[in-house]
Amino acid sequence: MERTHNASEENNSLQRQERRAGHWMMVPALAVIAIITIFPIIYSVWMSLNNVSLTTNGFTMSFAGMKNYGILLKSAVFWQAVWFTFYFSIVTVAIELVLGVLISLSINGIKRLKNISMIVMLIPWALITVISAQMWSYIYNGVYGLLNYILQISQIIPAPITWLGSSSSAVIALMIADIWKTTPFVVIISLAGLQMIPVELYESAYIDGANRWQMFWRVTLPLISGSVALAGLFRILQAFGLFDLPFVLTQGGPGTSTQSLAILSQKVMFQNLSFGPGSAVAVTTVLIVLVISLAFFSVFKKMVSGDRK
């Protein structure tokens, strides 16, 4: 008994030493994360609470409290950016989720060339956003654009249209470009959920007399709802950080009709050199995304646990 007790103590001591060693090995990685992630966030929050003045030796800061946030609340440009970011995110993500599920169902039902279909679907997602934005800029060009050429030879329009020249058409053009690029991401996540559904469930539903539509609503959709919700969460987070696509295509114009919160922050900070209000825009964007993330996690948790209350 005494030998067994001593062996157990030695084993526990060895495990504690291994855990301590593991914790110490994590310290460098945590330090790097803190330096490149946490410190910039804290510094941005601090800068948003200060008046930042440029000098010949750099810049100086004087505490201003919530003054910069007060400037935002009174700014029509800020609220326009908030509206556009929300509107763009909700519409594009909703369409991407619907298209993503439909395409994943089609690919999942293919017996041949499934791998080729997946590769083709990944091409838009694999392209760097700046490159795809330049491609869409060529397509939408009002003088030599491919879209005008196709519509004219099809006799749908009599003359070229400047698609990025008006507010309504510019917003729609941006949405189409974003949906084209990011729908494959939803397809991949949804397809992974589809492939995890046991075939026996479909066989049982078929024996019970369910048609394809009933199978989709009562078997497929409930079982992939978690995957779809996860894809929606990631897409909402990405959409609220929208910058490169409108920056290349419209520069936030015409006027401020396609100016997202990210573009507004960049313009205020680096074009107007107003670092305090610009940091306030960035911090406000992070807070909005944090609230949306917490709401999505709550919904996702209910979906996974099966709680529909």
C-alpha positions as CSV (number, residue, x, y, z in Angstrom):
1,M,0.0,0.0,0.0
2,E,2.8,2.4,0.9
3,R,4.6,1.7,-2.4
4,T,1.4,2.3,-4.3
5,H,0.8,5.6,-2.4
6,N,4.4,6.8,-3.1
7,A,4.1,5.9,-6.8
8,S,0.8,7.8,-7.0
9,E,2.4,10.9,-5.4
10,E,5.4,10.7,-7.8
11,N,3.0,10.4,-10.8
12,N,1.0,13.4,-9.6
13,S,4.1,15.4,-9.0
14,L,5.4,14.6,-12.5
15,Q,2.1,15.7,-14.0
16,R,2.2,19.0,-12.1
17,Q,5.7,19.6,-13.4
18,E,4.6,18.8,-17.0
19,R,1.7,21.2,-16.7
20,R,4.0,24.0,-15.3
21,A,6.4,23.3,-18.1
22,G,3.6,23.5,-20.7
23,H,2.4,26.8,-19.2
24,W,5.9,28.3,-19.4
25,M,6.2,27.2,-23.0
26,M,2.9,29.1,-23.8
27,V,4.3,32.3,-22.3
28,P,6.2,33.4,-25.5
29,A,3.2,32.8,-27.7
30,L,0.9,34.6,-25.4
31,A,3.3,37.5,-25.2
32,V,3.4,37.8,-29.0
33,I,-0.4,37.7,-29.2
34,A,-0.6,40.4,-26.5
35,I,1.9,42.6,-28.4
36,I,0.4,42.3,-31.9
37,T,-3.3,42.1,-30.9
38,I,-4.2,43.2,-27.4
39,F,-1.9,46.2,-27.1
40,P,-3.1,47.9,-30.4
41,I,-6.7,47.5,-29.3
42,I,-6.0,49.0,-25.9
43,Y,-3.9,51.8,-27.5
44,S,-6.8,52.5,-30.0
45,V,-9.3,52.8,-27.1
46,W,-6.9,55.2,-25.2
47,M,-6.4,57.3,-28.4
48,S,-10.1,57.6,-28.9
49,L,-10.3,59.2,-25.5
50,N,-7.7,61.9,-26.3
51,N,-7.2,64.9,-28.5
52,V,-4.3,63.9,-30.8
53,S,-2.2,66.7,-32.2
54,L,0.6,66.3,-34.8
55,T,3.9,67.9,-34.0
56,T,7.3,68.0,-35.7
57,N,8.5,65.3,-33.3
58,G,5.5,63.1,-33.7
59,F,2.2,63.7,-31.9
60,T,0.9,64.7,-28.5
61,M,-2.2,63.5,-26.7
62,S,-4.4,65.4,-24.2
63,F,-7.2,63.6,-22.4
64,A,-10.7,64.5,-23.8
65,G,-13.0,61.9,-22.3
66,M,-16.0,61.0,-24.5
67,K,-15.6,64.1,-26.7
68,N,-14.6,62.1,-29.8
69,Y,-17.6,59.8,-29.4
70,G,-19.9,62.9,-29.0
71,I,-18.6,64.1,-32.4
72,L,-19.5,60.8,-34.0
73,L,-23.1,60.8,-32.5
74,K,-23.6,64.2,-34.1
75,S,-22.1,63.3,-37.5
76,A,-24.5,62.5,-40.3
77,V,-21.6,60.9,-42.2
78,F,-21.0,58.5,-39.3
79,W,-24.6,57.4,-39.2
80,Q,-24.6,57.0,-43.0
81,A,-21.6,54.6,-42.7
82,V,-23.4,52.7,-39.9
83,W,-26.5,52.3,-42.0
84,F,-24.6,51.2,-45.1
85,T,-22.5,48.7,-43.2
86,F,-25.6,47.2,-41.5
87,Y,-27.6,47.2,-44.7
88,F,-24.8,45.7,-46.8
89,S,-24.0,43.0,-44.3
90,I,-27.5,41.8,-43.7
91,V,-28.5,41.7,-47.4
92,T,-25.3,40.1,-48.7
93,V,-25.0,37.5,-45.8
94,A,-28.7,36.5,-46.2
95,I,-28.3,36.0,-50.0
96,E,-25.0,34.1,-49.5
97,L,-26.5,31.8,-46.9
98,V,-29.4,30.9,-49.2
99,L,-27.2,30.5,-52.3
100,G,-24.6,28.6,-50.3
101,V,-27.1,26.0,-49.0
102,L,-28.6,25.5,-52.5
103,I,-25.3,25.1,-54.2
104,S,-24.0,22.8,-51.5
105,L,-27.1,20.6,-51.9
106,S,-26.4,20.5,-55.7
107,I,-22.8,19.5,-55.2
108,N,-23.6,17.0,-52.5
109,G,-26.0,15.2,-55.0
110,I,-23.4,15.0,-57.7
111,K,-21.9,11.5,-58.1
112,R,-19.3,12.4,-60.7
113,L,-17.0,15.4,-60.9
114,K,-17.7,16.5,-57.3
115,N,-14.1,17.3,-56.7
116,I,-13.9,19.4,-59.8
117,S,-17.0,21.3,-58.8
118,M,-15.5,22.0,-55.4
119,I,-12.3,23.4,-57.0
120,V,-14.3,25.6,-59.4
121,M,-16.3,26.9,-56.4
122,L,-13.2,27.8,-54.5
123,I,-11.7,30.0,-57.2
124,P,-13.6,33.2,-56.3
125,W,-12.9,32.6,-52.6
126,A,-9.2,32.0,-53.2
127,L,-8.7,35.2,-55.1
128,I,-7.3,38.2,-53.2
129,T,-10.1,40.7,-52.7
130,V,-8.1,43.5,-54.3
131,I,-7.6,41.5,-57.5
132,S,-11.2,40.4,-57.7
133,A,-12.2,44.1,-57.1
134,Q,-10.1,45.2,-60.0
135,M,-11.7,42.5,-62.2
136,W,-15.2,43.8,-61.2
137,S,-14.0,47.3,-61.9
138,Y,-13.3,46.3,-65.4
139,I,-16.7,44.5,-65.7
140,Y,-18.6,47.6,-64.4
141,N,-16.6,50.2,-66.4
142,G,-19.0,52.6,-68.1
143,V,-16.8,53.0,-71.3
144,Y,-15.2,49.6,-72.0
145,G,-16.9,47.4,-69.4
146,L,-17.8,43.8,-70.1
147,L,-21.2,44.1,-68.6
148,N,-22.2,47.0,-70.8
149,Y,-20.9,45.1,-73.9
150,I,-22.9,42.0,-73.1
151,L,-26.1,44.0,-72.4
152,Q,-25.7,46.1,-75.5
153,I,-25.1,43.2,-77.9
154,S,-28.1,41.5,-76.3
155,Q,-30.1,44.7,-77.0
156,I,-31.1,44.9,-73.3
157,I,-29.8,48.5,-73.0
158,P,-29.4,51.0,-75.8
159,A,-26.3,52.8,-74.4
160,P,-23.6,52.2,-71.8
161,I,-24.5,52.7,-68.2
162,T,-22.1,54.0,-65.5
163,W,-22.8,51.3,-63.0
164,L,-20.7,52.8,-60.2
165,G,-21.8,56.4,-60.9
166,S,-25.1,56.4,-59.0
167,S,-25.7,55.5,-55.4
168,S,-28.3,52.7,-56.0
169,S,-26.4,51.0,-58.8
170,A,-23.1,51.3,-57.0
171,V,-24.5,49.6,-53.8
172,I,-26.0,46.8,-55.9
173,A,-22.8,46.4,-57.9
174,L,-20.8,46.0,-54.6
175,M,-23.2,43.5,-53.3
176,I,-23.0,41.3,-56.4
177,A,-19.2,41.4,-56.3
178,D,-19.2,40.4,-52.6
179,I,-21.7,37.7,-53.0
180,W,-19.8,36.2,-56.0
181,K,-16.6,36.1,-53.9
182,T,-17.8,34.9,-50.5
183,T,-20.7,32.5,-51.3
184,P,-18.1,29.6,-51.8
185,F,-17.2,30.0,-48.1
186,V,-20.8,29.3,-47.1
187,V,-20.9,26.4,-49.6
188,I,-17.8,24.7,-48.0
189,I,-19.3,25.0,-44.5
190,S,-22.7,23.8,-45.5
191,L,-21.3,20.9,-47.5
192,A,-19.3,19.8,-44.5
193,G,-22.6,19.7,-42.5
194,L,-24.4,17.8,-45.2
195,Q,-21.8,15.1,-45.4
196,M,-22.1,14.5,-41.6
197,I,-25.8,13.6,-42.0
198,P,-26.3,9.8,-41.8
199,V,-27.8,8.3,-44.9
200,E,-30.1,6.1,-42.7
201,L,-32.1,9.2,-41.7
202,Y,-33.0,9.8,-45.3
203,E,-33.9,6.1,-45.8
204,S,-36.2,6.1,-42.8
205,A,-37.9,9.3,-44.0
206,Y,-38.4,7.8,-47.4
207,I,-39.9,4.6,-45.9
208,D,-42.2,6.9,-43.9
209,G,-43.4,8.4,-47.2
210,A,-41.6,11.8,-47.0
211,N,-40.9,13.5,-50.4
212,R,-37.7,15.5,-51.2
213,W,-39.2,18.8,-49.9
214,Q,-40.3,17.3,-46.6
215,M,-36.8,15.6,-46.2
216,F,-35.2,19.0,-46.7
217,W,-37.3,20.8,-44.2
218,R,-37.5,18.1,-41.5
219,V,-34.1,16.3,-41.9
220,T,-31.6,18.3,-43.8
221,L,-32.2,21.9,-42.7
222,P,-32.4,21.2,-38.9
223,L,-29.2,19.1,-39.0
224,I,-27.2,21.7,-40.9
225,S,-28.6,24.7,-39.1
226,G,-25.6,24.8,-36.8
227,S,-23.2,24.8,-39.8
228,V,-25.2,27.5,-41.5
229,A,-25.3,29.6,-38.3
230,L,-21.5,29.3,-38.0
231,A,-21.0,30.4,-41.6
232,G,-23.4,33.3,-41.0
233,L,-21.4,34.4,-37.9
234,F,-18.1,34.4,-39.8
235,R,-19.6,36.2,-42.8
236,I,-21.2,38.9,-40.6
237,L,-17.8,39.6,-38.9
238,Q,-16.1,39.8,-42.3
239,A,-18.9,42.0,-43.7
240,F,-18.6,44.5,-40.9
241,G,-14.9,44.9,-41.6
242,L,-15.7,45.7,-45.3
243,F,-12.9,47.8,-46.7
244,D,-10.9,46.6,-49.7
245,L,-13.8,45.9,-52.1
246,P,-15.5,49.4,-51.9
247,F,-12.0,51.0,-51.5
248,V,-11.0,49.7,-54.9
249,L,-14.3,50.0,-56.7
250,T,-15.9,53.2,-55.4
251,Q,-13.6,54.8,-52.8
252,G,-16.8,55.0,-50.7
253,G,-18.7,57.0,-53.3
254,P,-20.6,58.3,-55.1
255,G,-20.6,60.8,-52.2
256,T,-20.7,58.6,-49.1
257,S,-23.3,56.1,-50.4
258,T,-20.9,53.1,-50.2
259,Q,-18.7,54.3,-47.4
260,S,-18.4,51.6,-44.7
261,L,-17.3,52.1,-41.1
262,A,-13.8,50.8,-42.0
263,I,-13.4,53.2,-44.9
264,L,-14.7,56.1,-42.8
265,S,-12.1,55.3,-40.1
266,Q,-9.3,55.2,-42.6
267,K,-10.3,58.5,-44.2
268,V,-10.7,60.3,-40.9
269,M,-7.4,59.0,-39.5
270,F,-5.1,59.0,-42.5
271,Q,-6.6,61.6,-44.9
272,N,-8.0,64.1,-42.4
273,L,-5.3,63.2,-39.8
274,S,-8.0,63.2,-37.1
275,F,-6.7,60.3,-35.1
276,G,-9.0,60.7,-32.1
277,P,-12.3,60.6,-34.0
278,G,-10.9,58.0,-36.3
279,S,-10.0,55.7,-33.4
280,A,-13.5,56.3,-32.0
281,V,-15.0,55.0,-35.2
282,A,-12.8,51.9,-35.1
283,V,-13.6,51.2,-31.4
284,T,-17.3,51.7,-32.1
285,T,-17.1,49.2,-35.0
286,V,-15.4,46.7,-32.7
287,L,-18.2,47.1,-30.1
288,I,-20.9,46.6,-32.6
289,V,-19.2,43.5,-34.0
290,L,-18.8,42.2,-30.4
291,V,-22.5,42.6,-29.6
292,I,-23.5,40.9,-32.9
293,S,-21.0,38.1,-32.1
294,L,-22.4,37.5,-28.6
295,A,-26.0,37.4,-30.1
296,F,-24.9,34.9,-32.8
297,F,-23.1,32.7,-30.2
298,S,-26.3,32.6,-28.1
299,V,-28.4,31.6,-31.2
300,F,-25.8,29.1,-32.2
301,K,-25.7,27.5,-28.8
302,K,-29.4,27.1,-28.8
303,M,-29.3,25.5,-32.3
304,V,-26.6,23.0,-31.2
305,S,-28.3,22.1,-27.9
306,G,-31.7,21.8,-29.7
307,D,-33.3,24.5,-27.4
308,R,-35.9,26.2,-29.6
309,K,-37.5,28.3,-26.7
